[in-house]
Amino acid sequence: MDWPPPSDWPLAAHSQRIDLSPHRWHVQRLGKADGPHWLLLHGAGGATHSWRGLAPLLAENCQLTILDLPGHGFTRSGSVARLGLEAMTQDLARLIAAQGWRLDVVLGHSAGAAVGLRLAQQALAAGQGAPVCLGLNPALAPFDGVAGWLFPLMARTLALNPLVPALFAMSAKEDTARRLIEGTGSRLDPEGYRLYARLLRDRAHVNGALQMMARWDLKPLLYNLPALDTPVRFVTGGQDRAVAPKVAEDAAARMPDARVACLPDLGHLAHEEAPERVAAELLGGFDAARTGGIVS
């Protein structure tokens, strides 16, 4: 996506660009200056727009930093080699340190939840405090069987073909976005479909998402889950057809302080379908984590 974000892009008035090699980060900052600081991380193929309904609700009591992951949306990546989970997390940690952000919460959706958890793991390994980790439909399961090698291979092959992102961008229409989203179990308002269609029409964004998937490796994150000594709270959608709720439940069972709440009628993009309900679950989860309580 070309910089700067257009005026009709969600929360564009809060957008800024931060250059920190090898990326040029798109960051949005808003909310209550003296509230707890939350970092919001979208999933693969998404962008800051996915928080358009949830962010204003959280911002009433929290300070928010929202960003596009490298290669996504308006964040330009200077190296495709830095688009895997480990490298992306390291670069994000450098950005946080350079900006002097002290995080109370990392909230991630889908693959963004994996980034948030790995960020916390790396902080603990460095002898630093880790934030509370909140996840929406966290994508924490490796592909099984044939898909374990076939999907990354397909993504890598597609990413190496310069024609694929261009052809996809040329063919992406609002109906394409609708089919992809509804295939995950979610239904959005017309503006939601239009925003995703705009992303899918952008060659750089499509290529960034493909490059990320081609380099995705969850093994270090999953191996170290039992040592993640920070509160973790997940919210899942019972209708999620992209990441089954059991994925969050299985991951939570391996961590010392993790809980899961399920919203049975929502899909993978639950926070875009019902932001008020998701905000209530997240804020309740954060409060319970701070006080040592249990999320029902």
Secondary structure, DSSP 4 states (H G I P E B T S, - for coil): -PSSPPTTSTTGGGEEEEEETTEEEEEEEEE-TTSPEEEEE--TT--GGGGTTHHHHHTTTSEEEEEPPTTSTTPEES-GGG-SHHHHHHHHHHHHHHHT---SEEEEETHHHHHHHHHHHHHHHTT----EEEEES----PPPHHHHHHHHHHHHHHHH-THHHHHHHHH--HHHHHHHHHTTT----HHHHHHHHHHHT-HHHHHHHHHHHHT---HHHHHTGGG--S-EEEEEETT-SSS-HHHHHHHHTTSTTEEEEEETT--TTHHHH-HHHHHHHHHHHHHHHHHT----
